[in-house]
Amino acid sequence: MSLTSLISEYGYWAILVGTFLEGETILVLGGLAAHSGYLDLTTVIAVAFIGSLSGDQLYFYIGRAKGMDFIEKRPRWHKPTKKVFDLLHRHQVPLILGFRFLYGLRSVTPFAIGASGISPVRFLILNMIGALIWAITVGTLGYLFGQVVESVMGEIKKYEMWLLGGIAVLAILAWLVHYVWTGKQAKKEKPADETDTIEAHKPVQQNSNQS
């Protein structure tokens, strides 16, 4: 099966799964594929919106159901969770709208927000707005990236295999570096002390059991 057929047949599903799990990279590739004519940019953005919103709503409810115990069992989450709670104290709405753009906090944030006791309805409304902003921004950047490459290198289809592969490899390497670095940082700190710090920074929500 050719690259064109693979992208056309499975591209939207890949974007849905990738954005559900987390990834900006898959959405950038979706925008790039839209520029090359394999996918429709509006549909790419819509699918990314659904995937990202669904994933973060699930993570929010896991955090809400499991509470702080879920986070305390994951030492590498302690430091970013403390930062999330600090931001919730000071900038709750901007955080929920923009956490997808915060490298290093993006994965843990919906779990932490769920554990903080924020109203599910409030989170849903803000999360929908944030997911839409993110999908439009990143998808469009991927599309524009294709235009830039084409203006510099000429016909993009001549280089698309190398381009798509290079972006994917760089994304995997960046993830591996981040994973190893955060693992080392977690080992340097005492889990018990981190747990106390997390609890101390947890925002106090009124009517947390209400929707």
URTA-V507962 format. One record per residue. N is the residue number from 1. RES is the residue in one letter. SS is DSSP state (alpha for helix, beta for strand, coil for the rest). PHI is phi in radians with two decimals (NA if undefined). Layout:
N:RES:SS:PHI ; N:RES:SS:PHI
//
This chain:
1:M:coil:NA ; 2:S:coil:-1.31 ; 3:L:alpha:-1.06 ; 4:T:alpha:-1.03 ; 5:S:alpha:-1.14 ; 6:L:alpha:-1.08 ; 7:I:alpha:-1.16 ; 8:S:alpha:-1.12 ; 9:E:alpha:-1.46 ; 10:Y:alpha:-2.02 ; 11:G:alpha:-1.01 ; 12:Y:alpha:-1.16 ; 13:W:alpha:-1.14 ; 14:A:alpha:-1.11 ; 15:I:alpha:-1.15 ; 16:L:alpha:-1.06 ; 17:V:alpha:-1.17 ; 18:G:alpha:-1.09 ; 19:T:alpha:-1.32 ; 20:F:alpha:-1.11 ; 21:L:alpha:-1.36 ; 22:E:coil:2.93 ; 23:G:coil:-1.07 ; 24:E:alpha:-1.20 ; 25:T:alpha:-1.04 ; 26:I:alpha:-1.14 ; 27:L:alpha:-1.29 ; 28:V:alpha:-1.05 ; 29:L:alpha:-1.12 ; 30:G:alpha:-1.10 ; 31:G:alpha:-1.12 ; 32:L:alpha:-1.13 ; 33:A:alpha:-1.14 ; 34:A:alpha:-1.15 ; 35:H:alpha:-1.11 ; 36:S:coil:-1.38 ; 37:G:coil:1.61 ; 38:Y:coil:-1.42 ; 39:L:coil:-2.27 ; 40:D:coil:-1.68 ; 41:L:alpha:-1.07 ; 42:T:alpha:-1.06 ; 43:T:alpha:-1.20 ; 44:V:alpha:-0.99 ; 45:I:alpha:-1.14 ; 46:A:alpha:-1.11 ; 47:V:alpha:-1.15 ; 48:A:alpha:-1.11 ; 49:F:alpha:-1.04 ; 50:I:alpha:-1.12 ; 51:G:alpha:-1.10 ; 52:S:alpha:-1.15 ; 53:L:alpha:-1.08 ; 54:S:alpha:-1.09 ; 55:G:alpha:-1.07 ; 56:D:alpha:-1.26 ; 57:Q:alpha:-1.15 ; 58:L:alpha:-1.10 ; 59:Y:alpha:-1.11 ; 60:F:alpha:-1.04 ; 61:Y:alpha:-1.25 ; 62:I:alpha:-1.12 ; 63:G:alpha:-1.08 ; 64:R:alpha:-1.18 ; 65:A:alpha:-1.33 ; 66:K:alpha:-1.49 ; 67:G:coil:1.23 ; 68:M:alpha:-1.17 ; 69:D:alpha:-1.01 ; 70:F:alpha:-1.10 ; 71:I:alpha:-1.38 ; 72:E:alpha:-1.08 ; 73:K:coil:-1.39 ; 74:R:coil:-2.13 ; 75:P:alpha:-0.95 ; 76:R:alpha:-1.25 ; 77:W:alpha:-1.55 ; 78:H:alpha:-1.05 ; 79:K:alpha:-1.13 ; 80:P:alpha:-1.12 ; 81:T:alpha:-1.14 ; 82:K:alpha:-1.03 ; 83:K:alpha:-1.12 ; 84:V:alpha:-1.08 ; 85:F:alpha:-1.13 ; 86:D:alpha:-1.07 ; 87:L:alpha:-1.20 ; 88:L:alpha:-1.11 ; 89:H:alpha:-1.04 ; 90:R:alpha:-1.78 ; 91:H:coil:-2.46 ; 92:Q:alpha:-1.07 ; 93:V:alpha:-1.13 ; 94:P:alpha:-1.02 ; 95:L:alpha:-1.11 ; 96:I:alpha:-1.14 ; 97:L:alpha:-1.22 ; 98:G:alpha:-2.09 ; 99:F:alpha:-1.12 ; 100:R:alpha:-1.13 ; 101:F:alpha:-1.67 ; 102:L:coil:-1.70 ; 103:Y:coil:-1.14 ; 104:G:coil:1.64 ; 105:L:coil:-2.01 ; 106:R:alpha:-0.98 ; 107:S:alpha:-1.21 ; 108:V:alpha:-1.46 ; 109:T:alpha:-1.00 ; 110:P:alpha:-1.09 ; 111:F:alpha:-1.11 ; 112:A:alpha:-1.14 ; 113:I:alpha:-1.11 ; 114:G:alpha:-1.08 ; 115:A:alpha:-1.21 ; 116:S:alpha:-1.32 ; 117:G:coil:1.64 ; 118:I:coil:-1.13 ; 119:S:coil:-0.98 ; 120:P:alpha:-1.04 ; 121:V:alpha:-1.17 ; 122:R:alpha:-1.06 ; 123:F:alpha:-1.12 ; 124:L:alpha:-1.04 ; 125:I:alpha:-1.09 ; 126:L:alpha:-1.18 ; 127:N:alpha:-1.18 ; 128:M:alpha:-1.09 ; 129:I:alpha:-1.12 ; 130:G:alpha:-1.09 ; 131:A:alpha:-1.12 ; 132:L:alpha:-1.18 ; 133:I:alpha:-1.04 ; 134:W:alpha:-1.12 ; 135:A:alpha:-1.11 ; 136:I:alpha:-1.14 ; 137:T:alpha:-1.13 ; 138:V:alpha:-1.26 ; 139:G:alpha:-1.09 ; 140:T:alpha:-1.16 ; 141:L:alpha:-1.07 ; 142:G:alpha:-1.08 ; 143:Y:alpha:-1.12 ; 144:L:alpha:-1.17 ; 145:F:alpha:-1.06 ; 146:G:alpha:-1.07 ; 147:Q:alpha:-1.14 ; 148:V:alpha:-1.11 ; 149:V:alpha:-1.05 ; 150:E:alpha:-1.14 ; 151:S:alpha:-1.20 ; 152:V:alpha:-1.54 ; 153:M:alpha:-1.84 ; 154:G:coil:1.58 ; 155:E:coil:-0.99 ; 156:I:alpha:-1.18 ; 157:K:alpha:-1.09 ; 158:K:alpha:-1.20 ; 159:Y:coil:-2.07 ; 160:E:alpha:-1.10 ; 161:M:alpha:-1.09 ; 162:W:alpha:-1.17 ; 163:L:alpha:-1.16 ; 164:L:alpha:-1.10 ; 165:G:alpha:-1.13 ; 166:G:alpha:-1.10 ; 167:I:alpha:-1.10 ; 168:A:alpha:-1.10 ; 169:V:alpha:-1.12 ; 170:L:alpha:-1.08 ; 171:A:alpha:-1.14 ; 172:I:alpha:-1.13 ; 173:L:alpha:-1.09 ; 174:A:alpha:-1.10 ; 175:W:alpha:-1.13 ; 176:L:alpha:-1.10 ; 177:V:alpha:-1.08 ; 178:H:alpha:-1.11 ; 179:Y:alpha:-1.11 ; 180:V:alpha:-1.15 ; 181:W:alpha:-1.13 ; 182:T:alpha:-1.17 ; 183:G:alpha:-1.12 ; 184:K:alpha:-1.15 ; 185:Q:alpha:-1.12 ; 186:A:alpha:-1.14 ; 187:K:alpha:-1.22 ; 188:K:alpha:-1.33 ; 189:E:coil:-1.94 ; 190:K:coil:-1.41 ; 191:P:alpha:-0.99 ; 192:A:alpha:-1.09 ; 193:D:alpha:-1.13 ; 194:E:alpha:-1.10 ; 195:T:alpha:-1.07 ; 196:D:alpha:-1.05 ; 197:T:alpha:-1.15 ; 198:I:alpha:-1.07 ; 199:E:alpha:-1.07 ; 200:A:alpha:-1.14 ; 201:H:alpha:-1.68 ; 202:K:coil:-1.15 ; 203:P:coil:-1.13 ; 204:V:coil:-1.61 ; 205:Q:coil:-1.80 ; 206:Q:coil:-1.49 ; 207:N:coil:0.94 ; 208:S:coil:-1.18 ; 209:N:coil:-1.60 ; 210:Q:coil:-1.55 ; 211:S:coil:-1.48
//
